[in-house]
């Protein structure tokens, strides 16, 4: 069982409904709890309303309302959220460089299921 609150909770932030649903289904099948947001503002709202912090945030960069970069800047300003690890998930051709401000952790779309499960397991074990 999990040793800390949120140890099995994953937040997926992506404006693409199909991606949110597919990642959510894969993670639920592996026993994770999943919180889903359609953009950065939605993610911040859900994080602040949730009773527990996720063990990892899978974050798209290009979204309406609040981009991944804007979300991350807000996350870093909030002491209760800043320590949650973020992995950028994007189809951006310059992804390696764009992921640097986020700690350099990223997965390129289309993501491979094994890669997602590996990065989640590393952060949520």
N, C-alpha and C positions, 0 to 999 in steps of 0.2 A: 504494500500500500504506500501511498505517498507520505513523505517525511515532512513536508511543509505545505501550508495552504497554497493552492493554485498549482501544485506540482504536476497536475494532469490537465490543466486548463490551457488551451491554445486560442489566441485571438488571430483571426484571419481578417485582413483589411484589404479589400479589392473591389473595384467598381464593377467588375465582370461577374454577373450572377452565376454563370456556368462554372467559373473558376472557384468562386466561394463554395458552391454546392459540392463540386468534385473534391476539393481539398477537405471540406468538412466531412464528407462521407468516408473518405480514406482514413482520416484521423479518428472518427467515431468507431470505425471498424476495428481500430487498433486499441480501443479503450480510452481514448482521450475525450475530455469534455471540450466543446468547441463554442466559442463566442464569435459571431460574424458581424462585420461592419462594412458598409458600402463605400465609405470615404473616411478621411481623417477625423472630421468633426464627429461623425457617428461613432467612430472608435473611441475618441476621448470621452464622449457622453457615456458610452457603455462601460468603459473602464472606471469612470468616476461613480457610476451607479452600482457596479458589481461589488459584491461583498468580498471578493478575492482577486488578487492579481494573477494574470496568466504567467506561465513559466516562459513563454516566448510569444512574440508578435511576428506574424508573417505579413509583411507590408508591401503593397504595390506602391510605385512611385507616382504614376500619372493617374490622378483621379479628380473628378469635379469637386467643388465646394472647398475641400481642403486636401492638398496633395500630400504625398508621403513625406516630403521634406518639411512641409508646414506642420504636419502631425508630429514628426520627430522633434522639431524645435519646441513645440508645446510640451511634449512628453518630458524633455530634458529640463524644462522649467519647473516641473511638478515633482517635489521630493518623493511623493508616494508612488510615482510611475517611472522615474528616471532609471532605475536599476533593472527594469524588465528588458531582457535581450531582444533585439530586433534583427530579423533577417529580411533583407529586401528581396522581393520577387518581382521581376520585370522583364519585358522583352526589349528594353532599351539596348541599342547596339554598343553603348558606352558604359555598360552596367558596372564593370569592375571599378572604373573611376568614380562613377556616381554613387557607388556603395561605400566609398571611403569615409564620408562623414558619419555613416551609420555603424562604424566599426569594421567595415570592409566585408561583412558577411552578406552573401547574396546567393540566390538561385535564379538561373535564367529560365524564362518562359520559352517554350512549354517545359514545365518542370517535370522531372522524373519522380515517380512515386517513391522509389527507394531513397532518393536524395532528400525529399521532404521528411520522410520518416526518420532518416538518419539525423538530420539537423534538429528535429523536434526531440528525438530520444536523447541526444547529447545535452539538451537544455532542460529536459523534464524528467530525467531518470531519478 
